[in-house]
Amino acid sequence: MALVVQKYGGTSVGDIERIKNVARRVAKTYDAGNQLVVVLSAMSGETNKLVAFANEICEFPDTREYDVLVSSGEQVTVALLAMCLKSMGYKAKSYLGHQVPIVTDSAFSKARIEKISEKNMRQDLADGTIIVAAGFQGVDRTGNITTLGRGGSDTSAVALAAALKADVCEIYTDVDGVYTTDPNICEGARKIDRISYDEMLELASLGAKVLQIRSVQFAKKFNVNVHVRSSFNDNKGTLVTKEDSEMESILVSGITYAKDETKIAVMRVPDKPGIAARLLSPLSEANISVDMIVQNVSEDGYTDFTFTVSKADFKKALLITREAAEEINAKDVLTDESISKVSIVGLGMRSHAGVATKMFDTLAHEGINIQMISTSEIKISVVIDAKYTELAVRVLHNAFGLSNKDVQPE
């Protein structure tokens, strides 16, 4: 008997028929002799609708009440699936985040998991009950409902798999695995059979939508094997697991992009110790994550300080940055909302020279200007004009030999 955690995303539970389809898949796994925990997202579009309601009420909704609102979507889906399974003759029980409980800190809308008590779930599993748990939700130490951020149901699933020491965590979505790039913009994109935690972590952090970054962090920390699969077929998906020598032989594993970033530039900042901290600390205190940072120092004692934040945080980040810029006597604050980040990722980059040169030459050949650059041991990211995103992805995908051999590049 194996203990399996399955997570189904919003498209998989998008309407009643799809919920019934999930119930049949869950029943099949259970009938094969497995203990089963099922984690659900809200119906597709439901969370966006709730967020829109909040933004209609006020520009900056109270974060505690925001979490109370947006967490309600998962309550609907877990109740419906549990009802469906019971109607089919199975023992099933829904769990909300606070009933597990999944205990988090109090960073509303971006809460981080601190601990999970699995005692109640283990008792139900031992009794043959299928557990249907709400993803995305948690509870802080004072009893407030919290949420884990967009895509947080992935994190819920992997965290529960880690706490229960599950044999596998299956992430069901509307795609049948992790691809070398977005198949919607590159016909030659192909599915990856196995990918390392580190590569998946980079891809997730750089814009790939298949898995949420914190879920991959949990998987790596607790050595949880994650199988990304489609809920609409029985095809083998992509296994996210610890790296091996075969993975290291591949120079670049994937190309990803993110269009949800904006650029903020603080101009003519005094070049003195502590200035960067004075600009970035208020953003950190507001739970706003800064991504890429570039600082250009001039000979006259001033510097331009440029960084990127997500579009969701842009308005708030701009207000905070303008206040900080005024305090340090910066000349101006400029913005650019028409940018994108394109990245290449691969374990093989650790031991191969010339990868960056090839990337930059490929983009230059297409007349694509690079505005910012960021690197790590296994990735290179560049910020470019958003209108060149699809072109950049396609030419890089071809340049690094990732295209499906059955599809010839244009």
N, C-alpha and C positions, 0 to 999 in steps of 0.2 A: 504494500500500500504506500503510495506516494502522497506527499502533501503538496498541492498545487495552488498557487495564487494566480488568478486570471484577472486582468484589468481590461475593461471595455470603454472605449472613448465615446465622445458625444455622437459621432456619426453612427456608431454601432447600436446606440440606444435612441436614435433620433425620432422614432415613432413607435406606436404599439406593435406593429408587425415586426419591427427590428428587435424590440425587447423580447418578443416571443421567439425570434430566431436565436437570440442570445440564450434564452432559457433552454432551448433544444440542445445547443452546443454545451452548455453547462451540464445538462442531464447526461449527455453522452460521456463527458469526462468523469462524472461521478459514477456512472454505471460501469466504467472500466475499473472500478475499485479504488478510486482516489478520494482522499479528503480534500475539501475544496473551499477556498475563500475567493469570493468574487468582489472586485472593487469596481465601482461605476463612476463615470462622470455624469454631469447633467446632460440632458438632451441637447443636441447640436443647436447652437444659436441662443439657448436659454440664458446662459451666463451673460452674453453680450446684451440681451434684452434687459436683464436686471441692472447691469452697469449703466445702460442708457437711462433707465428710470432714475438712478441715483444722480446722474449728471444733469438731468432735467430739474431735479430739486434744487441743486446748488452746484457751483463750479468745483468746490473742494469738499466733498461729503465727509462727514465724521467717519473716521476709519473703523471704529468699533461697530457702528451701525451698518457701515458698508459690508462688513463681514457677515453680520446677521442676515443681510439681504441676499448677497450673492451665494451664500452657502446653501440656500434653500433649494436650488435646482437639483442637487444630488439626493436630497431627501425624497423627492418625487420618484426618481428612477429606482432607488433601492427598494422602496415600498412596492412599486409596480412589479419588479422582477421577483421579489419574494412572494407576492401574491400569485404570480404566474406559476412559479415552481410548486407552490402548495397546491394549486389547482390541478397540477400534473401528478400529484401524489407524493411529492418529495418533502422532506423536512427542511425548512428554510427559515432563516431569521435575519432581519435587517438590523444593521448596526449604524448609528450615526457616529461622528468622530468622537463626541464626548462620552459615548456609551462604551467605546472600546476599553479605556480611553486612549486617544493619541494626544499626549501632553506636549504643548509647544510653548515657545516664549510669547510675549505680548506684542510682537511686531505685526500689527493687524495688516492684512492683505499680503504680507510677505513672511508669515510666521515660519519659524524653523522648529523641527521636531526635536524635543528633548528626551522623551522616553515613551515607550509603548508598553502597556500592561496587557499581556496576552492570556492571562489566567482564564477569563470568562470565555474567550474564543476557544481555547483548548478544551474546555469542558463541553462546549457545544459540538466541536469537531469530534470528540470522543463518542458523543451520543449520536453521530451520524448526520448531524445537521449541516446543511450548506449555508455558509455565512455569506451574506450580501452586505458589504461595507461601503459606506459613502466615501468616495475619494475627496481630496481637496480640503477636507475639514479637520479641525483640531479643537482643542480647548486649552486655555492657559490655566495657570495655577490658581487663579481666582474665579474660574468658572466661566470666563468669557469665551464665546465662540470665536474661533480664528480660522483664517484660510491660508493656504500654503503658496498662493500666487498662481498665475495662469499656468495650466499644465500640471497643477499640483496633484492630480489623481495618479499620475505616474509615480510621483514621490511616495504617495500613500501606499501604493501597491508594493513597491520595492521595499519600503520600510517595514510593512507588515510581513513580507516574505523573509526579511532579515530577522525580525523579532521571533517569528515562528519557526525559523530555520527550515523554510520550505525547500523542496527539491528543485523547483524551478518557478520563475515568475514569467508568465506569458502576458505580453502586452498586445492586446488586439486593437487594431485601428482600421482605417480605410485603405491603407496600403499594405502590401504583403512583405515588407521588410525595409531595410536601410539601403538606399541606392547611392551610387557614386556621385550623383547630383540630382537635382529636381527633374524627374522625367517630363514634367509639363513644359520645360523650356529646352530640354536636350533629349532628342529622340534616342540617342545612343546610350543614355544612362542605363546601367545594369545593376541588378541586385547583388549585394555583398552577402556571402554565406556566413562569414565569421568576421567579427571586428573586435578590437581590444577595447577595454574600458577607457583607456587614455584617448584613443582615437575618437570614440563615441562621445567622450566628454568634450573634446574640442569641437566636434561637429555640432553638438547640442548647444554649446555656448556661443557658437558662431552663426546660428540661424537655422540649422536643420530642425524641422518641426516634428520629427518622428518621436523623439524622447526628450523629456524635460531634463535640464542639466542636473538638478539636485537628485533626481532618481538615479542617474548614472553615478553620481558621487556615492550614494548609498550602496549601490550595487558593487562598486569597486571596494569600498571600505569593508563590507561584510561578505564579499566574494559570492554574490548572488548571481547565478546565471539568468540572463534575461533573454527571452525569445520573443522577438518582434514579429507579429503575424497579422494577417488580415482576418477580420471576422466574417468575411463574405465568401471565403473559399478555404480549402484544406491544404493549401500549398505550404511547403516548408518556408519559413521566414529567415530572419537574420539572428544569429546567436551572438549576443554581446557577452564576452567572457575575458578571462585573463589572457595576456599576449603570449604568443609562441614564436618560434624561429621563422615559421612560414609567413607570419604577418610582417615580420621585420624585413623580409625580402622585397616587399612591395614599396616602391618609392613614395607614391601618393595614393591614398585610398579614396579620397573624396574631395569634391569641390562644393562649397556651400556659400550661401549669401544671406544677407539680412537687409531688408528695406525699412526696418522699423527703428532706425537710428537718426539722430539729428546732431549737428555740430554746433558747438558754442565756442567762440573765440574771444578771449579777453585781451584787448590790445594795449600795448605800451604799459606793461606792468613793471614796476620797479624791480630790478634784478637783485633781490636781497634774500637772505636765508629766512625761511618761514612763510614766504609769500604763497607758495603752492598749498601749504597746509591751511592757510587762511581762506583760500578759495575753495578747497575741496572739503574741509571739515564740516561746514554747514550743510553740504549736500549729503554727506555720510550721516549726519545727525537726523536728516529728514528721510533716511532709508532710500536714498537715490543712488543707484550704482553708476559709477563712471567707468566707461569702457576704455577706449584708446585715448592716449594723452601725448601731445607733442608740444615741446617748448623751444622756441627759437630766440636765442639771445643776440642782441645787436651790440655794436661797439660803444654805443653811448649810454650803456647802463640800464637799458630797458629790454623787456622780453615780451613776446606774444605767447599767450598760454591757451592752447586749443585742446578741447576734449569732446567726447561724444557721450550722449545719454540716449535712452530709449525715447521714442515719441510719446509713450504714455506718461513719462516723467518730464517732458520738455517744458511745459508751461510753468510748472512748479520750480524746476531747475533754473529756468531763466530768471524768475523773480528773485530766487536766492542768490544767483550769480551776480545780478545787477546790484543787489545790496552789498555783497562782498566786494565787488569791483569799486564801488563808490568809496568804501572804507579804506581801500589801499591806494586810492587816487589813480586808478587805471583810466586810460583815455576813453575807451569805448568797449561795448560788448556787441559782437556781430554774431549772426546765426545763419545756418544753412539747413533747411529741412529737406533738401532734394539730394540726399546722398545715400549711398548703400555701401555695405561692407562685403567684400568678396574674399574668400579664404580657401587655401589649399591645406589639406591635413594628411599626414602619413608617418607611420613609425620609421619608414626607410629614410626619412629626411635626417635622422640622427647621424647617419654614417655616410651620406652622399653630399658632396659639394656641388655648387652650381644650381641648386633648385631655385633660389631667389632670382638669380640672373635670368634663368629660363622664364620664370613667371613675369618679370618686369619687361623682358624683351618681347614676349608674346603680347602683352598689353600695349606696349609702345607701337608695335607693328600695326595695331588697329586704331592708333591715335587716341588711346584712352589714357588720360592723365591721372597719376596717382597723387592724392592729396595727403594721405597719412599712411604710415606703415607700422605694423606691430608684429613681433615674432615670438615664438617659443621654440622649444626643442623639436616639436613635431608639427608646427603650423606656421603659416605666414598669412597675415591679413592685410588688406589694403582698403582704404576708403576712396571711392570714385564717385563721379556724377551718376545719380540714380538711373539716368536714361541709358547708360551703357551696361547695366547689370546683366541682362540676358546675354548680350554679346560676349562680355567678359567670361561668363560661366562657360559658354559653349567653346570658345577658343582655348581656354585653359583645359577644359575636359579633353579636348582633342590633342592638345600639345603634350599632355602627360599620359597619353595612350589609354585613357579610361573608357573610351567609347566601345559599345557593343560591336563586335566584329561583323555582325549581320547588318548593321546600319552604317552606311558610309557617310562621313562628314560632308557638308555642303561645300 
